[in-house]
Amino acid sequence: MAEKRKTGLISHGIAAQNRKARYDYKIGETIEAGLALVGPEVKSLRAGRATLAEAWAGERDGEMWLFNCYIPEWQAGSFMAKFEPRRPRKLLLHRRQVATLTGQVTREGATLVPLDIHFNDRGRAKVLLGVAEGKKQHDKRAAIAERDWQRDKSRMMRNKGQE
């Protein structure tokens, strides 16, 4: 019986996450979009090597694109085609979804921020986009204070029975 080796590759679940987005923006509506990738990009994503820190989504020629998302070249195979790590990648959305998102961005002054790249149950790469509105500095401070208070409150409740 052949033994299964653990490769460390992600078959489903989160491959890359933009954790700073929820701190910097108020996220409203979210939408899941497909991602058009080439083979080595998928291998690199499955290895969990992508970065979404400076990434954003926008409309170009009636289609949605993911800009400035860093997916490094896959080093294991030299036979695979080389690609630009920060190239714009096409987002796969229905025409009505594209129209809705572009309307929200132009009307409300919102931004499309990628929250994460994940693989669904079928193994397809998907991007979770959030319609975001920027936070002011005092909003960020209030969020930190609220998080600290919740942590302290749960700590007090946990230690209440031990005194």
Number of C-alpha atoms within 10 A of each C-alpha: 3 4 5 6 6 6 7 9 13 17 18 15 14 18 23 23 19 17 12 12 21 16 16 16 20 18 21 10 11 15 15 18 20 17 18 16 13 13 12 20 22 16 18 20 26 23 17 19 16 20 20 23 18 14 19 18 22 19 17 9 6 11 16 24 21 24 18 18 20 18 23 17 20 21 11 10 10 8 6 13 12 15 15 11 15 15 14 16 17 20 22 18 17 11 12 9 14 18 15 10 22 20 13 16 17 10 9 11 12 21 22 24 27 29 26 20 26 25 20 13 10 8 13 14 23 20 24 16 22 26 23 23 18 16 14 11 9 9 15 16 12 11 12 13 12 12 12 11 12 12 11 12 12 11 11 11 10 10 10 9 7 6 4
